[in-house]
Amino acid sequence: MAELGCIPLDDYTLSIVINCYCFLGRVDFGFSIFGGFFKRGILPNTATFTTLLKGLFREHKIHEAQGFFKKIIYEKLCVPDKITYGTVIDGLSKAGNTSMAIQVLRFMEKGGRCRPDTAAYSTIIDGLCKDKMMDQALSLLREMIEKGIAPDVITYSCLVRGLCNLSKWKDVEKLLTEMKAYNIVPNVITFNILIDALCKEGQLEGAEEVLKIMIEQNQKPDNATYSALMDGYCLQGRMDEAKIVFDKMAASGLNPDVQSHSILINGYMKKMKVEAAMSLFQEIRHKGLTPNVVTYTTFLQGLFSVGWYLTAIEAFDEMRAAGLKPNFHTYCVLLNGLCKNSHVEEALQFLHKMEVDGVDCHITMYNIVLDGLCKCGKLDSARHLFYSLSSKGLDPNVSTITR
């Protein structure tokens, strides 16, 4: 288009290109296009600046995003609107910088620049709840109500989650009552938060009661609802009831996903029901689903725990053949499984292979192998591995020395 010159490039077209690059995780290319505005004598608009800010936050370039936002403000490059401020508040909150997000909110209000909306407040409230700063979160809720900014179901769901995580059930009840007073109907997310929290507390009967209320209020349970209930029953070793929930999920027209299968596999493995777990693992593929790293790691841990060493190695090789990259937990499970099944030398060889392959080996991985070497009496090998840690840039911790 630029070379032909038959269709003039304007701010709208260039902003679309910048947006595309930002979604592709190439905000650097977005800024290259941004430079093209000035070369062509085109003035970028507020949407353009907002898009670049969003791109920086998407790539976790928080410092650069903050610097760019300050430049926009101090040099008056554009007049930020509600979306611009919302983007900055959202990015800072998700990065865990809630205090700075609050400062942006105050700056937004100052001098009548832009009236904050429900989304801006809800984002900060969510960040405060994740930081377990519930008093500040509830205070912000009161503030927005006083200012005539109506909270919505998302606002209350964030607060419910925060209070549930702290097991403040009386405060949760108060919030639910308040929602009712404001005619705010709990949605699927709100109910899922309650069910998940009750299950983790071991209050399965309470969770089932919430499920009944949820259905009575015409809120259809989803995969997350049933998965939370299954997890609750699995945590208590009540596998028959967990399987009933799993079957109920399918009967209600939902397709159990990989996470649902993984929860049940983990439960079976902990109860030493290996055949049931293996059957379910095979069922994942038959349903056209692809096991993920979490599924494989859960499966490996269970196989090693019952001494099925060769099957575990086969599953690990199968996982890598499928193009799945083991994570920190997977490697720890494998090394620990090898050591516990009297294959310490193989664990040591695998650890060395990980080093050669460029895996970021954590001190925890070395501690597992050191423990295995010491327990089987291979003290010379343990001593050699211990003294090699400094050359690898690793510092022994208390666990290392204790072993």
C-alpha positions as CSV (number, residue, x, y, z in Angstrom):
1,M,0.0,0.0,0.0
2,A,2.8,2.4,0.9
3,E,4.8,1.7,-2.3
4,L,1.8,1.9,-4.6
5,G,0.6,5.1,-3.0
6,C,-2.9,4.6,-4.4
7,I,-4.4,4.2,-1.0
8,P,-3.2,6.8,1.5
9,L,-2.0,5.5,4.9
10,D,-3.8,7.2,7.8
11,D,-3.8,6.9,11.6
12,Y,-6.5,4.3,11.5
13,T,-4.6,2.0,9.2
14,L,-1.3,2.3,11.0
15,S,-3.0,1.8,14.4
16,I,-4.5,-1.5,13.1
17,V,-1.0,-2.6,12.1
18,I,0.4,-1.6,15.6
19,N,-2.5,-3.5,17.2
20,C,-1.6,-6.7,15.2
21,Y,2.0,-6.6,16.2
22,C,1.1,-6.1,19.9
23,F,-1.1,-9.1,19.8
24,L,1.7,-11.1,18.2
25,G,3.9,-10.2,21.1
26,R,6.1,-7.8,19.0
27,V,5.5,-4.5,20.5
28,D,9.0,-3.5,19.3
29,F,7.7,-3.7,15.7
30,G,4.6,-1.7,16.9
31,F,6.9,1.1,17.9
32,S,8.7,0.9,14.5
33,I,5.3,1.5,12.9
34,F,4.7,4.3,15.4
35,G,7.8,6.1,14.1
36,G,6.2,6.0,10.7
37,F,3.4,8.3,11.8
38,F,5.9,11.2,12.2
39,K,7.7,10.4,9.0
40,R,4.4,10.7,7.1
41,G,3.2,13.7,9.0
42,I,0.4,11.8,10.6
43,L,-0.6,12.6,14.2
44,P,-1.2,9.4,16.3
45,N,-4.5,9.5,18.3
46,T,-5.3,8.3,21.8
47,A,-6.2,4.8,20.6
48,T,-2.7,4.4,19.1
49,F,-1.0,5.3,22.4
50,T,-3.4,3.0,24.3
51,T,-2.6,0.1,22.0
52,L,1.1,0.5,22.5
53,L,0.6,0.7,26.3
54,K,-1.4,-2.5,26.1
55,G,1.3,-4.2,24.1
56,L,4.0,-3.3,26.6
57,F,1.9,-4.7,29.5
58,R,1.1,-7.9,27.5
59,E,4.8,-8.5,27.2
60,H,5.3,-7.8,31.0
61,K,7.4,-4.7,30.2
62,I,6.1,-2.9,33.2
63,H,8.9,-0.4,33.6
64,E,8.8,0.6,29.9
65,A,5.0,0.9,30.1
66,Q,5.2,3.2,33.1
67,G,7.8,5.3,31.5
68,F,5.8,5.6,28.3
69,F,2.6,6.5,30.2
70,K,4.5,9.3,32.1
71,K,5.8,10.6,28.8
72,I,2.3,10.7,27.4
73,I,1.1,12.7,30.4
74,Y,4.0,15.1,30.9
75,E,4.6,15.8,27.2
76,K,0.8,16.0,26.5
77,L,1.1,13.6,23.5
78,C,-2.6,12.8,23.7
79,V,-5.6,13.2,26.0
80,P,-5.9,9.8,27.8
81,D,-9.4,8.5,27.9
82,K,-11.1,5.9,30.1
83,I,-9.7,3.1,28.1
84,T,-6.1,4.4,28.4
85,Y,-6.3,4.8,32.2
86,G,-8.1,1.4,32.4
87,T,-5.3,-0.2,30.4
88,V,-2.6,1.2,32.8
89,I,-4.6,0.3,35.9
90,D,-5.2,-3.3,34.6
91,G,-1.5,-3.7,33.7
92,L,-0.1,-2.5,37.0
93,S,-2.6,-4.5,39.0
94,K,-1.9,-7.7,37.2
95,A,1.8,-7.1,37.7
96,G,1.2,-6.9,41.4
97,N,1.9,-3.2,41.6
98,T,-1.5,-2.3,43.1
99,S,-0.3,0.7,45.0
100,M,0.8,2.3,41.7
101,A,-2.5,1.4,40.2
102,I,-4.3,3.3,43.0
103,Q,-2.0,6.3,42.3
104,V,-3.1,6.2,38.7
105,L,-6.8,6.1,39.8
106,R,-6.3,9.2,42.0
107,F,-4.5,11.0,39.2
108,M,-7.3,10.1,36.9
109,E,-9.9,11.7,39.2
110,K,-7.7,14.7,39.9
111,G,-8.9,17.9,38.2
112,G,-11.8,16.0,36.6
113,R,-9.5,14.4,34.0
114,C,-11.6,11.3,33.6
115,R,-14.3,9.7,35.8
116,P,-13.2,6.2,36.9
117,D,-15.7,3.5,36.0
118,T,-16.7,0.2,37.6
119,A,-14.0,-1.7,35.7
120,A,-11.2,0.5,37.0
121,Y,-12.3,0.0,40.6
122,S,-12.9,-3.7,40.2
123,T,-9.4,-4.3,38.7
124,I,-7.8,-2.6,41.7
125,I,-10.1,-4.4,44.2
126,D,-9.1,-7.7,42.5
127,G,-5.4,-6.8,42.9
128,L,-5.8,-5.9,46.6
129,C,-7.7,-9.2,47.2
130,K,-4.9,-11.2,45.6
131,D,-2.5,-9.4,47.9
132,K,-4.8,-10.4,50.9
133,M,-5.3,-6.7,51.6
134,M,-9.0,-7.1,52.3
135,D,-9.6,-4.1,54.5
136,Q,-8.3,-1.8,51.7
137,A,-10.4,-3.7,49.1
138,L,-13.6,-3.4,51.1
139,S,-12.8,0.3,51.7
140,L,-12.5,0.9,48.0
141,L,-15.8,-0.8,47.5
142,R,-17.4,1.6,50.0
143,E,-15.7,4.5,48.2
144,M,-17.1,3.6,44.8
145,I,-20.6,3.2,46.2
146,E,-20.4,6.6,47.9
147,K,-19.3,8.2,44.6
148,G,-22.2,6.7,42.8
149,I,-20.2,4.2,40.8
150,A,-22.2,1.0,40.9
151,P,-20.3,-2.2,41.7
152,D,-21.2,-5.2,39.5
153,V,-21.0,-8.9,39.9
154,I,-17.3,-8.9,38.9
155,T,-16.5,-6.5,41.8
156,Y,-18.3,-8.7,44.3
157,S,-16.9,-11.9,42.9
158,C,-13.3,-10.6,43.4
159,L,-14.1,-9.7,47.0
160,V,-15.8,-13.1,47.7
161,R,-12.8,-14.9,46.4
162,G,-10.5,-12.8,48.6
163,L,-12.6,-13.5,51.7
164,C,-13.0,-17.2,50.9
165,N,-9.2,-17.5,50.6
166,L,-8.9,-16.2,54.1
167,S,-11.8,-18.4,55.3
168,K,-13.8,-15.3,56.5
169,W,-17.2,-17.0,56.0
170,K,-19.2,-14.4,58.0
171,D,-17.9,-11.6,55.8
172,V,-18.7,-13.7,52.7
173,E,-22.3,-14.0,53.9
174,K,-22.5,-10.2,54.4
175,L,-21.3,-9.6,50.9
176,L,-23.8,-12.0,49.4
177,T,-26.6,-10.3,51.4
178,E,-25.4,-7.0,50.1
179,M,-25.4,-8.2,46.5
180,K,-29.0,-9.2,47.0
181,A,-29.8,-5.8,48.3
182,Y,-28.3,-4.2,45.2
183,N,-30.1,-6.7,42.9
184,I,-26.8,-8.1,41.8
185,V,-27.3,-11.7,40.9
186,P,-24.3,-14.0,41.5
187,N,-23.1,-15.6,38.3
188,V,-21.3,-18.9,37.5
189,I,-18.0,-17.4,38.5
190,T,-19.3,-16.3,41.9
191,F,-20.8,-19.7,42.6
192,N,-17.6,-21.5,41.4
193,I,-15.5,-19.4,43.8
194,L,-17.8,-20.4,46.7
195,I,-17.9,-24.1,45.7
196,D,-14.1,-24.3,45.2
197,A,-13.4,-22.6,48.6
198,L,-15.9,-24.9,50.5
199,C,-14.4,-28.0,48.9
200,K,-10.8,-26.9,49.9
201,E,-12.1,-26.4,53.4
202,G,-13.5,-30.0,53.3
203,Q,-17.1,-28.7,53.5
204,L,-18.5,-30.9,50.7
205,E,-22.1,-30.9,51.9
206,G,-22.0,-27.0,51.9
207,A,-20.5,-27.1,48.4
208,E,-23.3,-29.4,47.2
209,E,-25.9,-27.1,48.8
210,V,-24.4,-24.1,46.9
211,L,-24.6,-26.1,43.7
212,K,-28.4,-26.7,44.3
213,I,-28.9,-22.9,44.9
214,M,-26.9,-22.2,41.7
215,I,-29.1,-24.5,39.6
216,E,-32.3,-23.1,41.2
217,Q,-31.2,-19.6,40.2
218,N,-30.8,-20.8,36.6
219,Q,-27.0,-20.6,36.6
220,K,-25.7,-23.5,34.7
221,P,-22.7,-25.3,36.2
222,D,-19.7,-25.5,34.0
223,N,-16.5,-27.6,33.9
224,A,-15.0,-25.5,36.6
225,T,-17.9,-26.2,38.9
226,Y,-17.8,-29.9,38.6
227,S,-14.0,-30.0,38.7
228,A,-14.0,-28.1,42.0
229,L,-16.4,-30.7,43.5
230,M,-14.4,-33.6,42.1
231,D,-11.2,-32.1,43.6
232,G,-13.0,-31.8,47.0
233,Y,-14.0,-35.4,47.0
234,C,-10.6,-36.6,45.8
235,L,-8.9,-34.6,48.6
236,Q,-11.0,-36.7,51.1
237,G,-10.3,-39.9,49.2
238,R,-14.0,-40.3,48.4
239,M,-13.3,-41.6,44.9
240,D,-16.7,-43.2,44.2
241,E,-18.4,-39.8,44.8
242,A,-15.8,-38.0,42.7
243,K,-16.5,-40.4,39.8
244,I,-20.3,-39.8,40.2
245,V,-19.6,-36.0,39.8
246,F,-17.4,-36.8,36.8
247,D,-20.2,-38.8,35.2
248,K,-22.8,-36.2,36.1
249,M,-20.7,-33.6,34.2
250,A,-20.9,-35.7,31.0
251,A,-24.6,-36.4,31.6
252,S,-25.4,-32.7,31.8
253,G,-24.0,-32.1,28.3
254,L,-20.6,-30.9,29.3
255,N,-17.4,-32.5,27.9
256,P,-15.0,-33.2,30.8
257,D,-11.7,-31.5,29.9
258,V,-8.1,-32.4,30.5
259,Q,-8.1,-30.8,33.9
260,S,-11.2,-32.8,35.0
261,H,-9.5,-36.0,34.0
262,S,-6.2,-35.0,35.7
263,I,-8.0,-34.3,39.0
264,L,-9.6,-37.8,38.9
265,I,-6.3,-39.5,37.9
266,N,-4.5,-37.8,40.8
267,G,-7.2,-39.0,43.2
268,Y,-7.0,-42.6,41.9
269,M,-3.2,-42.6,42.2
270,K,-3.3,-41.4,45.8
271,K,-5.7,-44.2,46.6
272,M,-3.3,-46.7,44.8
273,K,-6.0,-47.4,42.2
274,V,-3.5,-47.5,39.4
275,E,-5.6,-49.5,36.9
276,A,-8.5,-47.0,37.2
277,A,-6.0,-44.1,36.7
278,M,-4.4,-45.7,33.7
279,S,-7.8,-46.4,32.1
280,L,-8.8,-42.8,32.6
281,F,-5.5,-41.6,31.2
282,Q,-6.1,-43.7,28.0
283,E,-9.6,-42.3,27.9
284,I,-8.3,-38.8,27.4
285,R,-6.9,-39.7,24.0
286,H,-9.9,-41.7,22.9
287,K,-12.0,-38.5,23.5
288,G,-9.7,-36.5,21.2
289,L,-8.1,-34.6,24.1
290,T,-4.4,-34.0,24.5
291,P,-2.9,-34.7,27.9
292,N,-0.9,-31.6,29.1
293,V,2.3,-31.4,31.3
294,V,0.2,-31.3,34.5
295,T,-1.6,-34.5,33.5
296,Y,1.6,-36.3,32.7
297,T,3.3,-35.1,35.9
298,T,0.4,-36.4,38.0
299,F,0.4,-39.7,36.1
300,L,4.2,-40.0,36.6
301,Q,4.0,-39.3,40.3
302,G,1.3,-42.0,40.8
303,L,3.2,-44.6,38.8
304,F,6.4,-44.0,40.7
305,S,4.6,-44.1,44.0
306,V,3.4,-47.7,43.3
307,G,6.7,-48.8,41.9
308,W,5.8,-48.9,38.3
309,Y,9.2,-47.6,37.3
310,L,9.3,-48.8,33.6
311,T,5.8,-47.6,32.9
312,A,6.7,-44.2,34.3
313,I,9.8,-43.9,32.1
314,E,7.7,-44.8,29.1
315,A,5.1,-42.1,30.0
316,F,7.9,-39.5,30.4
317,D,9.4,-40.4,27.0
318,E,5.9,-40.3,25.5
319,M,5.3,-36.8,26.9
320,R,8.5,-35.5,25.3
321,A,7.7,-37.3,22.0
322,A,4.4,-35.4,22.0
323,G,6.4,-32.1,22.1
324,L,5.5,-31.3,25.7
325,K,8.3,-29.6,27.7
326,P,8.7,-30.9,31.3
327,N,8.4,-28.2,33.9
328,F,10.2,-27.8,37.2
329,H,7.7,-30.1,39.0
330,T,7.9,-32.8,36.3
331,Y,11.7,-33.0,36.6
332,C,11.5,-33.2,40.4
333,V,8.9,-36.0,40.2
334,L,11.1,-37.9,37.8
335,L,14.3,-37.6,39.8
336,N,12.5,-38.4,43.1
337,G,10.7,-41.3,41.5
338,L,14.0,-42.8,40.2
339,C,15.7,-42.4,43.6
340,K,12.8,-43.9,45.5
341,N,12.7,-46.8,43.2
342,S,16.4,-47.7,43.7
343,H,17.6,-46.2,40.4
344,V,19.8,-43.5,41.9
345,E,22.6,-43.8,39.3
346,E,20.0,-43.3,36.6
347,A,18.8,-40.2,38.4
348,L,22.3,-38.9,38.5
349,Q,22.9,-39.5,34.8
350,F,19.6,-37.9,34.0
351,L,20.5,-34.8,36.1
352,H,23.8,-34.5,34.1
353,K,21.9,-34.9,30.8
354,M,19.6,-32.0,32.0
355,E,22.6,-29.9,32.5
356,V,23.9,-30.7,29.0
357,D,20.5,-30.0,27.5
358,G,20.5,-26.5,29.0
359,V,17.7,-27.1,31.5
360,D,17.6,-24.6,34.3
361,C,18.5,-26.9,37.2
362,H,17.3,-25.7,40.6
363,I,19.1,-26.6,43.8
364,T,16.0,-28.7,44.8
365,M,16.8,-31.1,41.9
366,Y,20.3,-31.6,43.2
367,N,19.0,-32.0,46.8
368,I,16.7,-34.9,45.6
369,V,19.7,-36.7,44.0
370,L,22.0,-36.0,46.9
371,D,19.4,-37.5,49.2
372,G,19.1,-40.6,47.1
373,L,22.9,-41.1,46.9
374,C,23.3,-40.7,50.7
375,K,20.4,-43.1,51.5
376,C,21.9,-45.9,49.3
377,G,25.4,-45.4,50.7
378,K,27.0,-43.8,47.6
379,L,28.7,-41.1,49.7
380,D,31.7,-40.5,47.4
381,S,29.3,-39.7,44.5
382,A,27.2,-37.5,46.8
383,R,30.3,-35.6,48.0
384,H,31.5,-35.1,44.4
385,L,28.1,-33.8,43.4
386,F,28.0,-31.5,46.5
387,Y,31.4,-29.9,45.8
388,S,30.4,-29.4,42.1
389,L,27.5,-27.1,43.1
390,S,29.6,-23.9,43.3
391,S,31.0,-24.4,39.8
392,K,27.4,-24.6,38.6
393,G,26.6,-21.2,40.2
394,L,24.3,-22.9,42.8
395,D,24.4,-22.2,46.6
396,P,23.6,-25.1,49.0
397,N,20.6,-24.4,51.2
398,V,19.6,-25.9,54.6
399,S,18.1,-28.9,52.9
400,T,21.3,-29.6,51.0
401,I,23.5,-29.6,54.2
402,T,20.9,-31.7,56.2
403,R,21.0,-34.4,53.6
